[in-house]
């Protein structure tokens, strides 16, 4: 598992310098996500993508749970009313899986169109032209990254962390 650290940087020049320093410390670019208001050119920086800027992940998680629950409910009704017409084992396994898939897909499509609720707190600073840096670090390197930015980039304002991020390759 990784932790996502949030920092606000005053401008693009500072963001580029911060990215170079993090790369030197062997934080891969794919674990750094820069986000700014529209109109600010982030060329040369690893920009935040749909997964960081929208609620697609949260939507998929919620859809998975609701879809599975609906699939279980429909399976129970189907087994009761279709008594003997179909195998209860197939229905009780297939419908929750189908419900989970459809629920996750539908909710993630909705989530993709909604701004990330976790980033709402940064809106005032982003509107002032600041750059948000999200760094996904292994738990053992959190303090190392914080210390580096505090030492090398005093202009970077530490805005906390999100403790449990899944670790993707």
C-alpha positions in Angstrom: 0.0 0.0 0.0 1.0 3.5 -0.7 0.2 6.9 0.9 -0.7 9.9 -1.2 1.0 13.1 0.0 -0.5 16.4 -1.1 1.6 19.6 -1.6 0.8 23.0 -3.0 3.4 24.6 -5.1 3.4 28.3 -6.0 4.1 28.0 -9.7 5.2 25.8 -12.6 8.9 26.6 -12.2 8.8 25.3 -8.6 6.8 22.3 -9.8 9.4 21.4 -12.4 12.2 21.8 -9.9 10.3 19.6 -7.3 9.7 16.9 -9.9 13.5 16.8 -10.8 14.4 16.5 -7.1 11.9 13.7 -6.6 13.2 11.9 -9.6 16.7 12.1 -8.3 15.4 10.6 -5.0 14.1 7.7 -7.2 10.4 8.6 -6.9 9.1 7.5 -10.3 7.2 10.1 -12.4 4.2 7.8 -12.6 3.8 8.2 -8.8 3.8 12.1 -9.1 0.6 13.8 -10.3 0.5 17.5 -10.9 -2.8 19.3 -11.1 -3.7 22.9 -11.9 -6.6 25.0 -13.0 -7.3 25.0 -16.8 -5.1 27.3 -18.7 -1.9 26.6 -16.7 0.6 24.9 -18.9 2.0 21.8 -17.2 4.3 20.7 -20.1 7.2 18.6 -18.8 5.3 17.5 -15.7 3.5 14.3 -15.1 -0.1 15.6 -15.1 -2.9 14.1 -13.0 -5.2 11.9 -15.1 -8.8 10.8 -14.8 -8.1 8.5 -11.9 -6.8 11.4 -9.8 -9.1 14.2 -11.0 -12.5 12.5 -11.0 -14.5 10.2 -8.7 -14.2 7.2 -11.1 -12.5 5.0 -8.5 -15.0 5.9 -5.7 -17.9 5.4 -8.1 -16.6 2.0 -9.2 -16.2 0.9 -5.5 -19.7 2.0 -4.7 -21.2 0.4 -7.8 -19.4 -2.8 -7.1 -21.0 -3.0 -3.6 -24.5 -1.9 -4.7 -24.4 -4.1 -7.8 -23.4 -7.1 -5.8 -26.1 -6.5 -3.2 -28.7 -6.1 -6.0 -27.4 -9.3 -7.7 -27.8 -11.2 -4.4 -31.3 -9.9 -4.0 -32.3 -10.7 -7.5 -30.7 -14.2 -7.1 -32.7 -14.9 -4.0 -36.0 -13.9 -5.7 -35.1 -15.9 -8.8 -34.2 -19.0 -6.8 -37.5 -18.7 -4.9 -39.7 -18.1 -7.9 -37.9 -20.2 -10.5 -37.9 -23.2 -8.1 -36.4 -26.0 -10.2 -36.5 -24.2 -13.5 -32.8 -23.3 -13.2 -30.0 -24.5 -11.0 -30.0 -22.4 -7.8 -26.2 -22.7 -7.6 -25.7 -21.1 -11.0 -28.2 -18.3 -10.3 -26.8 -17.6 -6.8 -23.3 -17.3 -8.2 -23.9 -15.7 -11.6 -26.3 -12.9 -10.7 -24.2 -11.3 -8.0 -21.2 -11.4 -10.3 -23.2 -9.9 -13.2 -24.6 -7.3 -10.8 -21.1 -6.4 -9.5 -19.8 -5.9 -13.0 -22.7 -3.9 -14.3 -22.8 -1.8 -11.0 -19.1 -1.1 -11.1 -19.2 -0.2 -14.8 -22.2 2.1 -14.6 -21.1 3.9 -11.4 -17.6 4.4 -12.7 -19.0 6.1 -15.8 -20.9 8.4 -13.6 -17.9 9.0 -11.4 -15.7 9.9 -14.4 -17.9 12.9 -14.9 -17.7 14.1 -11.3 -14.7 16.1 -10.0 -12.7 14.3 -7.3 -14.3 15.2 -4.0 -11.0 14.8 -2.2 -9.6 17.7 -4.3 -12.4 20.1 -3.3 -10.3 21.5 -0.4 -7.6 22.6 -2.8 -10.0 24.6 -5.1 -9.2 28.1 -3.6 -5.5 27.6 -4.0 -5.8 26.2 -7.5 -8.0 29.2 -8.5 -5.1 31.4 -7.3 -2.8 29.7 -9.8 -1.1 27.2 -7.5 -0.1 23.7 -8.5 -1.2 20.7 -6.6 1.3 17.8 -6.3 0.1 14.4 -5.3 3.0 12.0 -4.6 2.2 8.3 -4.0 4.9 6.9 -1.8 5.5 3.6 -0.1 4.7 3.9 3.6 8.3 3.6 4.6 9.3 6.7 2.5 6.6 9.2 3.6 8.8 11.1 6.0 11.8 11.0 3.6 9.7 12.7 0.9 8.3 15.2 3.3 11.8 16.0 4.7 13.2 16.4 1.2 10.5 18.8 0.1 10.7 20.7 3.4 14.5 21.0 3.0 14.8 21.6 -0.7 11.5 23.4 -1.4 10.3 25.5 1.5 7.8 27.0 -0.8 5.9 23.7 -1.0 3.1 23.7 1.5 2.4 20.3 3.0 -1.4 19.7 2.8 -1.6 16.3 4.4 -2.0 12.8 3.2 -4.4 10.1 2.2 -3.2 7.0 4.0 -4.3 4.0 2.0 -3.8 4.0 -1.8 -3.7 0.7 -3.6 -0.3 -0.1 -5.0 -0.5 -0.5 -8.7 2.6 -1.7 -10.7 
